[in-house]
Amino acid sequence: MNEQNMLNRNIFEQLKFIFVDILRCDESDINENSSSENLDQWDSLAHIKLILEIERQFVIKFSLGELQNLKSIKDLVVLVETKL
């Protein structure tokens, strides 16, 4: 596994932990294609909580424009990676 994939995997694992904690869902419900379309718990309020917790844990800040393009956890992994 190259360093880039390792970083992506680490980001994904951290994000998965955040999602499980905030959405109160099972870890097996979360994968790279998970989105608000296929996770019932991921509503607008949960989205705000998720973003705030991700910003806090990764010590980053997102712009509104960046957040508008998020469609899945995979997109979120890529966005977090660009901020680190």
Number of C-alpha atoms within 10 A of each C-alpha: 5 6 8 10 10 11 13 16 13 13 18 22 15 15 24 20 13 18 25 15 13 16 18 10 15 11 12 8 12 20 14 14 12 15 17 16 12 12 13 10 16 20 13 10 9 15 16 12 17 19 16 14 16 20 15 11 12 15 10 12 13 14 7 8 8 10 13 8 11 16 14 16 20 19 16 21 21 14 16 20 15 8 12 8
